[in-house]
Amino acid sequence: MEHNYIIKPDGQIYRRVIYPDEKMDVNGQIMEALVHDAISKVGALFELPGYGPVDLIKHRDMLYWRLYPERLIIDAPFMVHQGHTVPVFKEPAGSTRMRLTWTPPASMLLRLLISSNQGFEHQKTWMFALDGSGKTYRLPIANLFEDCGVCLGKSGYGYGDTGMQFLKNVLTQYETAPYNADLAYYENDTIKMFRWQPEGSGFKVIPPEGDWTKLCQLVSVEISKYLTV
């Protein structure tokens, strides 16, 4: 046994005892449980256009696929509000359904997290917005639950013989699922966040009105730990 002495800020002297390392006998069952609970990651497994490198995270019996979306494709009713084209998910009179691509402001990072079992069967998808400090937010948009889970509509798409085919199937549904009013909770923030103006034969994205984090809901959910592994 070793010890040393330390002087506290109040001038008192203490003796700190240092115990030697002790080998622990860990049986196979405990070791198996520790390994089973470990989180492992393969970074940049492959790349998908529009989503960047795909990270694969394994935890217990689940696989988590982390993607880095560069844009959102929004299939929704739109109308003009204060000179801007904005989504109006409740389809009021005078609205027109379109598919518009939205790119986030430079200070916002989008993250998509898709879970599957090891047989490449879809379990759930989440979409988060992150600020520069790593805080996670729920965007003020329909098709998004309070925990940032994504409503993808119909079933039957979430499978694949390989991880890449599985992701392509899920992302096809993710990009084509129409937005509806079921989860459109924050209409005033929606029209301040998602804005376009006509430009030529298309539309130009207009930055959010003010600080985008003020238009979102700060969220803290257990699943977000896989965003930083």
N, C-alpha and C positions, 0 to 999 in steps of 0.2 A: 504494500500500500504506500502510495506517495502522497505528499501534501505540499502546498505552498501557501504563502501569506499574501493577503490583499489588504489594501487600505481603502476604506469606504470614504465618500465625500465628507462625511461627518467626522473624520479623523479616527474612527474606530478601526482596529486591526482584527482581521478574521483569518482563521486557518481553513483553507479549502482542501478537502480530502479527495484524492484521485484514486479511484478503484481500478484494479487491473481488468483487462478484457476477460470475459468469461465465455467459454465456448458453450453454445446451447445445442442440445440434442433435439432436432426437429424431425419428427417422423414424416413418412411419405405423404400421409393424408394432409397434414398441415402444409407441407410444401406444395402439394397439388392445389390446395385452396388458395395459397398465395399467388401461384402462377396463374390460376384461373381468374383471379381478380385483377391481375396486372393489365394495364393499358399499353398497347403497342401500336406503332404507327409506321406506315410506309408513305413517305412524302413524294409528291409529284409522280404518282404511279403511271399516269399518262395525261395527255391534255385533250380538252374538248373545246372546240371553237365557241367563243362567247363565254366560256366558264373557266378558262385558264387551267392550271394544273389541278389534278384530282388527288387529294390525300385520302388514304384509306386508314381508318382507325379501327382496331379490334378491341373489344372489351367484353369479357365473358363470352357469351355465345352470339353476340351481335356484331355487325359490321356497320360502321358509320362512314359515309362518303362525304368529304368536305370539298365544296366547290366555291369558286370565286367569281360570281356573276359580274359581267361588265354592264348589263342592262336588264330591264324588265320589259316584257312584251305584254301589253295590257289590252285585252279584248273586252271592251265595255262600251256602254252608251256614253257619248260625249256631247257637250253643248258649249256655247260661248258664254263666258262669265267675265265681265269687266275687261273685255278685250282679249281674253285668253281662252283657248280650248282646254276644257277640263273634263275629267270623268265624273259622271253622275250615275251611280250604280242603281238607283231606284227607277231609272228610265222615265223621267218626266216627259211631258208632251214637248215636242220640238227637238228631242235628243236624237242622235244618230249613232248607231253602233259601228265602231271602227276598231282596228288593231293598230295601236301606236307603240313605238319603242321609246322607252324612257331611260335616260342615263343619269346616274346619281351625281350630285355635286362632288367636287374633288375631295372634300373633307369627309365624305361618307364612304364606308366600305361595305359592300354587300357580301353576305355569306349564306350559302345554301347547305343544309345538312340533311342527308338522306340516309335513313336506316334500313337495313335488310338483315335477314338471317343469313346463314352461311350457304344457303341454297339459292341466294339471289332472289328472294321474294320480298317485295316492298313492305315495309312496316309503317313508316311515317316520314314526312318531309317537313322541315322547318326553314324559315327564311328570316334572317336577322340583318339589321343595319348596325354598324359599329362606328363609333367616333375614334379620334386619334388616340384616346386613352384606353381603348378596348371596351368601353361600356356598350351594352347591347340594348337595342331599341326595337320596338314594334312599329313598322311603318303604318301610316293612317290610310290603309287601303283595304278593300274588300278581299274575301277569300283567305283572310289571315285570322287565326284564332288568337285569343289573348296570350297564349304561350308561344306565339309565333309559328304554330303549326299551320301548314298550308292545306286548304281545302282543294283537292284536285278533281272533284266531281266523280265521274264514273269510275268503276273498278275494272279489273281485267287487264291492266297495262303493266303492272309492277312485277315483272319477272324477266328472266333472261338466262341463257345458257352460260354466259360469261358476265363478268362485272361490267365490262364496257357496254354490252348489249342491254343489260339491265338498266344502266344509267340512261342510255339513249331512249329507251322506252318510257322511263319515268319523266325525263326532260321533255319529250314530245308532248306528253299529257300536261305537264307543267306549263308549257308555252302556249298550248292551244285551249286550255280550260277557260271558258268564258267567266268573267267576273260578274257576280250578281249582288243583290242587295242584302243577302242573308247576314253577312258579317260586316256590313258598312256602318260602323259605329261613329266615325269621326269625320263627318262630311265637311265641316268648316275647315278642318286641317287638311283634308284631302285636296281641296281645290287650291290651297296655298302651296302644297308640296308638288303636285303633279300638274304642270302647266306647259302648254305648247302655243306656238303661233304659226300660222300658215307661212310657208316659204317655198316659192316655186310650185312644184307639183306635190310637195309633201309638207311636213311639219317640223319646226325647229323647237327643241326643248328649251324652256325658259327656267332659270334657276328658281329654287323655292323662295317664297316670300319670307325674308328674315332668317333667323337661326333655325336650321332644319331640326335640330334636336328638340326645340320647343314645340314642334308640330308632331312629335312622336311620343310614345309611351316608353319610359325606361322600364326594362324588364330584367328580372333575375330568376332564371329557371335552371334546374339541374342539368338539363341537356346542353346548356351553353358551355359547359366545361370542355366539350369536345371541339370548341372553336379555337382553343389556345393550346391544345396538346401538341 
